[in-house]
Amino acid sequence: MEKKVTKIGVLTSGGDSPGMNAAIRAVVRTGIYHGMEVYGIMRGYSGMVENEIVRMESKSVANIIQRGGTILKTSRCKEFFTPEGRKTAYENLKKHGINGLIIIGGDGSFRGAQIFSNEFDIPCIGLPGTIDKDIAGTDFTIGFDTAVNTAVEAIDKIRDTADAHDRLFIIEVMGRDAGYIALHSGIATGAENILIPERKTIIDDIIKALEEKERRHKLVNLIVVAEGEEFGGADEVAKVIKKRLPQQEVRVCILGHIQRGGSPSCMDRLIASRMGYHAVECLMENRHNVFVGIVNNKMNYTPLNEAVKKKQRISEEWMTVVKILSS
Ligand code: F6P
């Protein structure tokens, strides 16, 4: 029989994302509601290895639902990916009597949780906290909606300048391995082209389309590029285009980390609250070693062992929409 979870540790790991605080708040308050003790683990897995673990009360999470970043801080902890690091982490959890863990982070953080939960008798629940939306088994990740809206607001502003000067702008958004921010922000701002890591960048097609638009005197063009796109991002794409079309006035804008910060959108606060609540329920109902997602507006639980093998795919339908609407 599974042991009852009475003391939960919660941590945020990997890149921060807006809504992580709302998720922490939901975990702390749901845990306390059910009579559990809740501990905040600082700086992701590093706090587990270094025993930086603090007791949390309901008031520890007051006034944070609207704040970006994470009150628990975050890191990418190399030590946790060694057997010695994980053993030390386990011993530190035991010192506090922690017998359940909730990990808010992206796919790298889930990989850590999967290994740890296979090695030790502490059940782990993942919450998808990443702006990249690159985790299969959920329609939403905490932070994506805010990040993509930040990108849309910035690209709309750039379009004003592009329009005033008849320029081609190449705008880089985040996404080392995933093109969702580029895809959604590009479609929402009417970008002429969207380049993502999941698809080959066919530069000849881009040049052909730009030449054709020049003939039609359509001189305002926006190309949205994910940082992990085949050529290596906006600067690299711009070099090739300038060489092939020297008459084009090309400007590059890299949006960078402004996409990671800021007050979470209503949507991110809602999904973080809902997922955080269900993460604690999972621990109580012995639904262990899963990550909590939302699919078709219903809770969806994917075993961590499966989650680490899958990636969120981008459908051909989206690519067709981009092509037709930007012509
Ligand atoms: O994981 C989210 C993400 O924003 C990626 O899209 C990006 O490549 C990466 O984080 C950058 O992270 P950092 O600057 O923290 O190393």
Residues whose N, C-alpha, C, O or C-beta is under 5 A from the ligand:
A	BS01	F6P	G15 D132 M174 G175 R176
